[in-house]
Amino acid sequence: MLVNSDKIISITKLQRELTQKLREVTESGESVYIMKNNTMEAVMMPFAEYAHLKKLDELFEQLEIQAMLKKRMETYNPDKVISWEDIQDV
């Protein structure tokens, strides 16, 4: 993943400039990448972008479930169905 180096900030600098960086993220709509010990640790992003990513995540989960159900239905045989009552009797 390519990240604009102007948008990378150390955790120490972020602690000093949190209010300013939050305002920049909100106004520009661009994320800020947070480094800790020279390792990318977190991303501060506008809430609208987060909400969009969350919706995409939910959509992908639904598509995955749909694919699993479709695969199961390919081998479904209604003649081999066991009733709930029969299961309880076991």
Phi and psi in degrees as a GROMACS rama.xvg file:
@    title "Ramachandran Plot"
@    xaxis  label "Phi"
@    yaxis  label "Psi"
@TYPE xy
-88.6986  132.75  LEU-2
-126.331  132.453  VAL-3
-64.7542  121.129  ASN-4
-62.6715  -21.5487  SER-5
-68.381  -18.2625  ASP-6
-100.176  8.44361  LYS-7
-98.0908  134.548  ILE-8
-140.091  143.348  ILE-9
-76.1475  154.791  SER-10
-61.9256  -35.43  ILE-11
-64.1522  -45.4849  THR-12
-67.0657  -37.7689  LYS-13
-62.6069  -38.5265  LEU-14
-60.2237  -36.4166  GLN-15
-77.5741  -30.345  ARG-16
-117.563  26.2679  GLU-17
-56.1657  -50.3671  LEU-18
-60.2911  -44.6621  THR-19
-64.1593  -44.9645  GLN-20
-66.1127  -38.4698  LYS-21
-62.5757  -41.9456  LEU-22
-62.3837  -42.9068  ARG-23
-61.6527  -44.236  GLU-24
-62.1523  -44.5195  VAL-25
-63.9794  -44.3947  THR-26
-76.642  -40.5205  GLU-27
-85.9145  -25.3698  SER-28
77.8609  7.66586  GLY-29
-102.245  142.101  GLU-30
-75.4261  157.445  SER-31
-118.597  133.894  VAL-32
-102.562  127.822  TYR-33
-105.595  126.65  ILE-34
-104.795  143.033  MET-35
-137.977  121.974  LYS-36
53.832  44.3658  ASN-37
61.7067  24.8531  ASN-38
-128.491  136.666  THR-39
-65.834  121.044  MET-40
-113.92  -31.6218  GLU-41
-158.462  168.392  ALA-42
-133.831  131.485  VAL-43
-102.597  120.416  MET-44
-132.462  160.156  MET-45
-60.959  145.905  PRO-46
-60.2011  -36.9436  PHE-47
-60.0148  -40.1542  ALA-48
-67.6467  -41.5097  GLU-49
-60.0042  -46.2252  TYR-50
-61.2055  -40.3904  ALA-51
-63.164  -45.4376  HIS-52
-63.6348  -37.5367  LEU-53
-64.1201  -42.1517  LYS-54
-63.9874  -40.9751  LYS-55
-62.2722  -41.1771  LEU-56
-60.5061  -44.1269  ASP-57
-64.7626  -39.2691  GLU-58
-63.2239  -45.3937  LEU-59
-62.3999  -36.9117  PHE-60
-64.4896  -42.4025  GLU-61
-64.1427  -39.7391  GLN-62
-65.5047  -37.0168  LEU-63
-65.2305  -43.9237  GLU-64
-63.0807  -42.0398  ILE-65
-60.1922  -42.8009  GLN-66
-64.702  -39.6896  ALA-67
-64.6534  -42.8197  MET-68
-64.4019  -41.0797  LEU-69
-61.656  -42.7069  LYS-70
-64.3753  -42.1942  LYS-71
-65.4175  -37.4279  ARG-72
-68.6055  -22.3458  MET-73
-64.7445  -28.9468  GLU-74
-108.661  8.15024  THR-75
-69.7293  132.228  TYR-76
-128.044  109.824  ASN-77
-63.1504  -20.65  PRO-78
-71.8968  -17.631  ASP-79
-102.445  14.0798  LYS-80
-73.1872  136.169  VAL-81
-106.794  129.925  ILE-82
-72.1845  158.296  SER-83
-63.0633  -37.1777  TRP-84
-61.5584  -42.3286  GLU-85
-65.2593  -36.3185  ASP-86
-66.5958  -39.6738  ILE-87
-66.8594  -30.8304  GLN-88
-73.1563  -16.7544  ASP-89
